[in-house]
Amino acid sequence: MSETTQAPFTLEDGLNLALYDWPLPMRWRPRAVILIVHGLGEHAWRYDPLAQHLNDWGFAVRAYDQRGHGESGGDRGVLPRDDQLLFDLAEVVDDTRRHIAQPWSCPLILLGHSMGGLVASTFVQRNMAAVDALVLSSPALDAGISALMKRVIRLLYRVAPDMALPNGLDARRISHSEAVVQAYQKDKLVHDRISARLATFIDSNGPHVLAAAPRWHVPTLLMYAGADHLVSPRGSAAFAAAAPPDRVSSRCFDDLYHEIFNETDPSPVYATLKQWLDVQAPLPRAAA
């Protein structure tokens, strides 16, 4: 297993993010650096098993606790401005490219899950900074918010955009694995807070990503859960249907719950990811 480092990353506004690195052994050139963007209410350390797999395949891995999550600063589930998560990602991407990707002359790949998938895909859709490829895991392209709840969110956004309320996510539906569910429920770094501003960001940006799908230009792997009860798989299906097939590869795992990497048998998910990464960042010929 690789040794993980954790260090504070200070943003331009002075807030500290918890930044995690899973480096390869010294002098090993990574095939690419993969930057993980986690989902709503959780934190980056939950992706340690995924990072270990990626290390084993020859990838350097970096992740961070998003603002208001995990061990990063900020009120839980609260944003100081609408697109703050995108601005934060831009700073982390810039640092990752300057300190890892460029020195090693390797690609930079974003991997976003759920809300993190929405953040990463919106980042690409807006061309906020160059990335070489994108992986989406059960992205929140359609959050499945009811019409009534949308009206409530719009009202709260006008009168109390920073009020944090329970997000309503059912932890029992993140995975079929009872061990995963129990670990999530006992995790002191997991929270259930969401503000109207953050809910508005999630609800409003999915349609923009879907509208941009026919013009998608970044190589993308989209993997999503067909039995997802936390975000609607309709959003991922619509994106896959509209996007150019030579740019976007997609696979629906019909029977899986939301956290496809944390299911009772995630081996088909890992196999799909590895097959795609082997094309995007192939092994050197001598090591193949």
Salt bridges, closest charged atoms under 4 A:
ASP13 OD2 - ARG67 NH2 2.85
ASP21 OD1 - ARG62 NE 2.90
GLU42 OE1 - ARG46 NH1 2.50
ASP82 OD1 - ARG197 NH1 3.15
ASP83 OD2 - ARG126 NH1 2.84
ASP88 OD2 - ARG67 NE 2.85
ASP94 OD2 - ARG98 NE 2.97
ASP95 OD2 - ARG62 NH1 2.68
ASP95 OD1 - ARG98 NH2 3.95
ASP95 OD1 - HIS99 ND1 2.97
ASP132 OD2 - ARG97 NH2 3.43
ASP142 OD2 - ARG234 NH2 3.76
ASP162 OD1 - ARG197 NH2 3.37
ASP170 OD1 - ARG172 NE 3.03
ASP187 OD2 - HIS43 NE2 2.61
ASP192 OD1 - ARG193 NE 2.99
ASP203 OD1 - LYS150 NZ 2.42
ASP228 OD2 - HIS258 ND1 2.72
GLU259 OE2 - ARG46 NH1 2.81
GLU263 OE2 - HIS176 ND1 2.65
ASP278 OD1 - ARG31 NH2 2.71
ASP278 OD2 - LYS274 NZ 3.08
